[in-house]
Structures are given as structure tokens and as C-alpha cells.
Amino acid sequence: MGNSLYQSYYTKSEPIVDYMTQVLDIKQSDSILEPCGGDGVFVDKLLSINNNADICIYELNPNAVMTLRDKYKKLNNVKIIHDDTLLSSEITNPKKLYDIIIGNPPYGAKNNSEKKESLSRLYPDMYIKESYTLFLYACINCLKEGGELSFIIPDTFLSLHRHLKIRQFLLRNTKIKEIALFPSCFFPGINFGYANLCILTLKRSSDVVANLENKFLIRRGFKSVESLGKCASVHIKTISQKEVYSNVGSSFLLESDDRINELVNGLLIPKIGDIANCVTGFYSGNDKKYLRPIRSDLKNAKRYKVITPQEIHKTKLSEQEIKFGIASTDCCVPIVKGGNRRYFKPDEWFMDWSRTALSEYRGSAKCRFQNPGYYFKDDGIAIPMIRSSRLTASLISGRLFDQSIVGVFPLDRSLTNYLLAFFNSDVCTRIICAINPSTNNSANYIKKIPYIIPTDYTVNKVDSIVSEILLRVKNQMDYSELDEELNTIFCDLYGIKI
């Protein structure tokens, strides 16, 4: 159960509530803050532990406030405040500090321009478009020294670039007790495509040196929400905050092992960003008008008009046509879109590249004419920003590519096939999952992938194998044994066992 306006998702799971209250060291005399009260599920549990607990609840949703006030109207020890937690002066400049803070803060709440300005002023170092990290930062500042917090939140703060500041703040200003990782489907009614969930439990501490030396538990591999409530897990790992803080981007790198950590963090090891340009592509601003599928049965093609053969431009574009558009009626060019296809994608989607269309693109506020110097290049590799279980890559082959693609353009064009093979390898998938466990791969994450410099012999061998794979892909033939051969080459080169 939740509220889309406030992006609140109520914690209707007894095992989750039990886990979060069990992992905290709750004492009879504690003062407790619930910063986003919802329907009071945490408060109910706390009161069952100690009916006289000193509890303060913040809630923004007026309907929820009415429910809470009615629910706890006979309890003088429960205070309900109808206010925006993130903007309240009692939170941003706290006079009262708490022993315990527990909650399920809203994820990705949408704010108007006025609130965005206020949040930018109050939280200048934070990424203000993600509300749960703002709640985390604000509430840590409301803890007493030694006070404890437990939040159920998305796991994106563990690795995404935009959350660097909150990671560094956590590692320096708290002692993390543990992080329990589990699928979002454990949370009733919620299933995020881009992230899983975690329960973060920590203790406030002003001793930065001791905080960095602190070791905490990672709990994962839960098979069911019931196993979470019993604190039973398949895998438990202990890591130090100093180790995390020293990682590139202070990322938690929970999917890595010692060898991958060595590769990702090695200062002397080149990265993909050192040997290739990684850029995002084009968006028309109105694909319904300008984009054409080659067939109506393509995935997501039903809302588009199917292209006719006469509209397809079949020759290489001149510099003038790239910059100003095509004057003839055969003015639609192939565009590489997302979707996890390996090595090569056939021409299935086409974009209007007429002179009229280009004029309209440049005059549109919605169009994203990003990195036009890389459009229609022969040596590019397309990596979908949204990956499934593995990273995939295909040749751009002189086509346009859209904003759902990271285009990788080697500075040395002779490495195109070699990099194509590497991006499609199990080794590269292991590395990118360590760098960024979420399914969203921006150019910045691709740039971080370590690049072990191969010998000329290895480059030539991989190039030969890829040429054969491309031939088989275009003829819809199996290439699994060649794939295995490439995997062996990259496992040996990178010293990683799959």
C-alpha cells in the first residue's frame, strides 16, 4: 500500500518490521523518531515493545496525519507533527536529538520548483532529486552520539555516482552496523526495475578515525521475506568502512572479489575512459512523429507508423547531409536503439533525417541533439543503458544511435572488434556489476571499466574470432563455441575465474 503523490510505500510486512526493530538496540528510556509515519506500522511495533516509549512522528500526507492522530489519541507519549520532515526547522536545525530513528522514507518524491530551491539550500552537497538519501542525511544529523538508525531504502546509494556525497558522509560520520540486501519484491506491492532494497542500520559517531576502522556486516541471499525476519541469510560478509571509502567513488563494490577490487581501484590500470570516448546519443523529442519501425510486430512498434522501402536512405550520408539533413524523399536513416542484442543489430528502426526534421529538432526544447560529432561513425560500439542479467554490445556500423545507448568510440579504431568482444564477455559483466549493481549503465560507469592492455597477438586473435561471429550472427548461425573461446581469453587476461 502506498501513495504515489508522496512516493510513500507503507511497510506492510511483519518480517521486515520485526527485523528492523530487532537489529536496533532499543532501551526503555529511548526517545524515538519516525520521520515518515505512514500508517504507524513501526510505531505499533515499538509500542508493543514499550508502551511508554517517547515517540515523535512526522508525516506530510494530511490523510495519514488524521489516521495517526485518531489511532494514538489516547497516548500522551506519542507526538504527531504534520510537517515536511526535510524542510522542518526541528529537523534541519535540531534542538532535540533522538536515541532511535526508524523508518521507510519516500523514494524519488516529486517536488515543485519552490521546494527544490529550498532543498538545494538546506542540503547543498546532496542529490536533491532522490528523497530517501535526503531523509537519511537529515535524520543522521538528528541522532544523539551513539544513537541508532534503521531505514528500509533502495540500494542505489551504494554505488551510483550521484550519491557519492551521502556515501562519504555515512562512512565518516557513522558506524554502520549492517546492510541487509534483498529483492524489492519482498516489499509487498513494490517491484523496482532499476534497484533492489536494503535495510541500513547504523550508529551515530563523531570519531571519524574510529568510524573508518569500523567493520560492518553485509547480509544477502535471503530466499524469502520470512528468512529476513529470522535474520537468516545465505551469505554474510564483513568489510571495513575504510576499505569502502578508499574504493573509486567510495562505492561499496558488494558484487566484487579481491581481484575485481584490485582491477577497479588500481591507479596504474587504464580504464575504458582512457582509451575510448563514451557518449550518449540522439532523442528527437517526439518519436511518435519521427521514428519508424520496419515492421509492426517489432517490440514496442504498435504506436508507430511502419516505414516504406522508398523512405529508407540506402547510401552513406555526406557531411552536409549529416549536418543539415537529406533533401530527397528517401530521408529516413537507421538508428540503433536499446535492447540486449549481442555483436550486431539489424536495421529495424529508422529516424527522419530530412532537412525539415533537422530544422525542427534544432528548434525543439525537447530534442536532445547530444554529441552529434559521433553520429554515423563506422567505429562505434553500442551498449544499452539498461542491461538485463549481462552487459551486451553491438556495432553501430555508421548508423545513428539514440539516447538509450552509450556509444563507445575507441581512440584506436583497430580496437573496435576487440572491445566489442570484451564488452560481450562474462568478465566484463562481472566487472560492471561490481562497479554498478543496478541495471542502469550510464557512460560514466562504462568509463570506469578497467582495460588490461592486450598483446598484438591477442588483439589479432580476438579480431579474427569476432569477424567469424559477426558473419554467423548476420546469417543467424550459432556461435556459442566462439563465445566460449573469447571468454577463456578474457578470463586469462584479467585473472578472473567465472
NORDAGI-V486322 format. One record per residue. N is the residue number from 0. PHI is phi in degrees with one decimal (NA if undefined). Layout:
# NORDAGI-V486322
{{N & PHI} {N & PHI}}
This chain:
# NORDAGI-V486322
{{0 & NA} {1 & -160.7} {2 & -133.3} {3 & -68.3} {4 & -64.6} {5 & -97.4} {6 & 52.1} {7 & -102.5} {8 & -127.4} {9 & -72.5} {10 & -84.6} {11 & -89.1} {12 & -147.1} {13 & -62.1} {14 & -61.1} {15 & -67.1} {16 & -62.9} {17 & -60.4} {18 & -59.3} {19 & -67.4} {20 & -81.1} {21 & -72.1} {22 & -76.4} {23 & -87.1} {24 & -90.8} {25 & -87.3} {26 & -115.2} {27 & -59.9} {28 & -89.5} {29 & -67.3} {30 & -95.5} {31 & -126.9} {32 & -115.8} {33 & -113.4} {34 & -77.9} {35 & -150.9} {36 & -59.9} {37 & 58.0} {38 & -101.4} {39 & 86.0} {40 & -65.4} {41 & -70.6} {42 & -62.8} {43 & -57.1} {44 & -66.2} {45 & -62.6} {46 & -68.6} {47 & -69.2} {48 & -81.4} {49 & -147.6} {50 & -65.5} {51 & -104.0} {52 & -58.8} {53 & -84.7} {54 & -119.8} {55 & -117.2} {56 & -116.3} {57 & -105.5} {58 & -154.7} {59 & -93.6} {60 & -69.1} {61 & -60.9} {62 & -66.2} {63 & -66.2} {64 & -60.9} {65 & -60.6} {66 & -63.2} {67 & -64.7} {68 & -64.5} {69 & -68.9} {70 & -66.3} {71 & -113.0} {72 & -65.3} {73 & -93.8} {74 & -109.3} {75 & -71.1} {76 & -86.1} {77 & -113.0} {78 & -108.2} {79 & -115.5} {80 & -116.1} {81 & -88.3} {82 & -162.5} {83 & -83.8} {84 & -51.8} {85 & -69.9} {86 & -106.7} {87 & -65.0} {88 & -65.4} {89 & -69.6} {90 & -98.9} {91 & -73.0} {92 & -136.1} {93 & -70.7} {94 & -95.6} {95 & -108.6} {96 & -109.1} {97 & -116.3} {98 & -80.3} {99 & -135.6} {100 & -129.3} {101 & -138.4} {102 & 177.8} {103 & -130.5} {104 & -66.7} {105 & -65.0} {106 & -107.2} {107 & 60.3} {108 & -61.0} {109 & -87.1} {110 & -122.7} {111 & -77.1} {112 & -62.3} {113 & -65.3} {114 & -67.9} {115 & -58.7} {116 & -62.9} {117 & -64.4} {118 & -64.6} {119 & -61.8} {120 & -74.1} {121 & -79.0} {122 & -128.8} {123 & -63.2} {124 & -96.8} {125 & -97.3} {126 & -83.9} {127 & -78.0} {128 & -80.3} {129 & -116.1} {130 & -69.2} {131 & -66.1} {132 & -72.4} {133 & -67.0} {134 & -60.2} {135 & -61.9} {136 & -62.3} {137 & -62.3} {138 & -73.9} {139 & -59.5} {140 & -70.2} {141 & -98.6} {142 & -88.0} {143 & -68.3} {144 & -58.9} {145 & 85.3} {146 & -67.1} {147 & -121.3} {148 & -133.0} {149 & -136.3} {150 & -124.9} {151 & -101.2} {152 & -145.6} {153 & -61.3} {154 & -86.8} {155 & -64.7} {156 & -66.9} {157 & -71.4} {158 & -143.7} {159 & -66.1} {160 & -53.5} {161 & -64.5} {162 & -105.7} {163 & -55.5} {164 & -64.6} {165 & -69.6} {166 & -61.7} {167 & -64.4} {168 & -63.0} {169 & -58.5} {170 & -68.3} {171 & -93.1} {172 & -114.3} {173 & -142.5} {174 & -107.5} {175 & -70.1} {176 & -83.6} {177 & -166.6} {178 & -127.6} {179 & -103.3} {180 & -105.2} {181 & -157.5} {182 & -64.9} {183 & -64.7} {184 & -68.9} {185 & -67.2} {186 & -88.0} {187 & -53.3} {188 & 84.5} {189 & -123.1} {190 & -152.2} {191 & -72.7} {192 & -78.6} {193 & -97.0} {194 & -159.1} {195 & -102.7} {196 & -113.0} {197 & -147.6} {198 & -110.4} {199 & -99.6} {200 & -125.3} {201 & -146.4} {202 & -126.3} {203 & -70.5} {204 & -151.1} {205 & -95.0} {206 & -90.1} {207 & -61.6} {208 & -60.9} {209 & -64.9} {210 & -62.4} {211 & -67.2} {212 & -79.0} {213 & -62.5} {214 & -110.0} {215 & -130.3} {216 & -94.9} {217 & -109.6} {218 & -107.9} {219 & -155.0} {220 & 79.9} {221 & -65.6} {222 & -89.3} {223 & -157.8} {224 & -66.5} {225 & -68.2} {226 & -67.8} {227 & -64.5} {228 & -63.3} {229 & -92.6} {230 & 59.6} {231 & -100.2} {232 & -145.0} {233 & -76.5} {234 & -138.8} {235 & -125.3} {236 & -128.5} {237 & -113.5} {238 & -135.9} {239 & -95.2} {240 & -66.9} {241 & -63.5} {242 & -61.3} {243 & -65.7} {244 & -59.8} {245 & -80.7} {246 & -64.0} {247 & -56.7} {248 & 68.7} {249 & 48.0} {250 & -79.9} {251 & -75.9} {252 & 46.1} {253 & -74.7} {254 & -92.8} {255 & -103.9} {256 & -119.9} {257 & -59.7} {258 & -68.3} {259 & -67.4} {260 & -57.8} {261 & -61.4} {262 & -69.0} {263 & -69.1} {264 & -92.7} {265 & -63.5} {266 & -69.0} {267 & -94.0} {268 & -93.4} {269 & -60.6} {270 & -119.0} {271 & -55.3} {272 & -62.8} {273 & -84.6} {274 & -118.6} {275 & -154.7} {276 & -90.6} {277 & -119.2} {278 & -137.6} {279 & -97.6} {280 & -107.1} {281 & -91.2} {282 & -136.6} {283 & -71.8} {284 & 90.9} {285 & -156.7} {286 & -62.3} {287 & -57.9} {288 & -85.9} {289 & -105.8} {290 & -95.4} {291 & -133.9} {292 & -85.2} {293 & -81.9} {294 & -144.3} {295 & -77.4} {296 & -89.6} {297 & -66.0} {298 & -59.3} {299 & 65.1} {300 & -94.8} {301 & -61.7} {302 & -86.9} {303 & -113.9} {304 & -78.8} {305 & -71.0} {306 & -75.0} {307 & -98.8} {308 & -56.4} {309 & -68.4} {310 & -86.3} {311 & -83.3} {312 & -83.0} {313 & -106.3} {314 & -112.4} {315 & -64.5} {316 & -74.6} {317 & -78.3} {318 & -59.1} {319 & -64.1} {320 & -69.4} {321 & -63.4} {322 & -81.9} {323 & -118.7} {324 & 103.2} {325 & -97.3} {326 & -82.2} {327 & -83.0} {328 & -75.0} {329 & -84.4} {330 & -112.3} {331 & -103.9} {332 & -112.1} {333 & -66.8} {334 & -130.1} {335 & -87.9} {336 & -111.1} {337 & -67.9} {338 & 113.4} {339 & -86.5} {340 & -114.1} {341 & -98.2} {342 & 72.3} {343 & -152.6} {344 & -110.2} {345 & -68.8} {346 & -73.2} {347 & -120.1} {348 & -126.7} {349 & -134.8} {350 & -115.3} {351 & -62.8} {352 & -122.9} {353 & -72.8} {354 & -61.5} {355 & -63.7} {356 & -62.5} {357 & -63.6} {358 & -62.6} {359 & -70.6} {360 & -58.3} {361 & -69.9} {362 & -95.1} {363 & -96.5} {364 & -73.3} {365 & -86.7} {366 & -67.3} {367 & -117.3} {368 & -89.3} {369 & -85.5} {370 & 51.0} {371 & -63.0} {372 & -64.0} {373 & -103.8} {374 & -67.8} {375 & 67.1} {376 & -82.5} {377 & -82.3} {378 & -105.4} {379 & -92.3} {380 & -122.4} {381 & -99.4} {382 & -118.0} {383 & -61.0} {384 & -66.5} {385 & -101.4} {386 & -106.2} {387 & -94.5} {388 & -76.8} {389 & -145.1} {390 & -77.5} {391 & -130.2} {392 & -145.8} {393 & -143.2} {394 & -72.8} {395 & -79.1} {396 & 52.8} {397 & 74.8} {398 & -103.2} {399 & -73.7} {400 & -135.6} {401 & -97.5} {402 & -71.8} {403 & -85.4} {404 & -117.1} {405 & -95.3} {406 & -87.7} {407 & -107.3} {408 & -122.0} {409 & -60.4} {410 & -65.8} {411 & -102.2} {412 & -61.1} {413 & -69.2} {414 & -92.0} {415 & -57.4} {416 & -65.9} {417 & -62.5} {418 & -67.5} {419 & -58.1} {420 & -65.6} {421 & -61.9} {422 & -62.2} {423 & -89.8} {424 & -85.1} {425 & -63.9} {426 & -60.5} {427 & -65.8} {428 & -61.6} {429 & -58.8} {430 & -69.4} {431 & -67.9} {432 & -68.4} {433 & -72.8} {434 & -67.4} {435 & -146.3} {436 & -67.1} {437 & -70.4} {438 & -85.2} {439 & -98.6} {440 & -108.3} {441 & -85.5} {442 & -57.8} {443 & -62.7} {444 & -75.7} {445 & -61.1} {446 & -60.5} {447 & -80.0} {448 & -63.8} {449 & -65.7} {450 & -122.5} {451 & -81.0} {452 & -66.8} {453 & -85.6} {454 & -75.4} {455 & -58.9} {456 & -61.4} {457 & -64.9} {458 & -59.1} {459 & -66.5} {460 & -65.7} {461 & -63.4} {462 & -57.7} {463 & -65.2} {464 & -66.5} {465 & -64.9} {466 & -58.9} {467 & -69.7} {468 & -61.8} {469 & -60.2} {470 & -63.5} {471 & -70.7} {472 & -59.6} {473 & -67.7} {474 & -103.4} {475 & 54.7} {476 & -108.8} {477 & -70.5} {478 & -134.7} {479 & -61.6} {480 & -69.5} {481 & -71.3} {482 & -60.8} {483 & -63.6} {484 & -62.4} {485 & -66.2} {486 & -60.4} {487 & -63.2} {488 & -60.1} {489 & -74.9} {490 & -61.6} {491 & -65.9} {492 & -66.7} {493 & -94.1} {494 & 66.8} {495 & -117.7} {496 & -95.1} {497 & -104.8}}
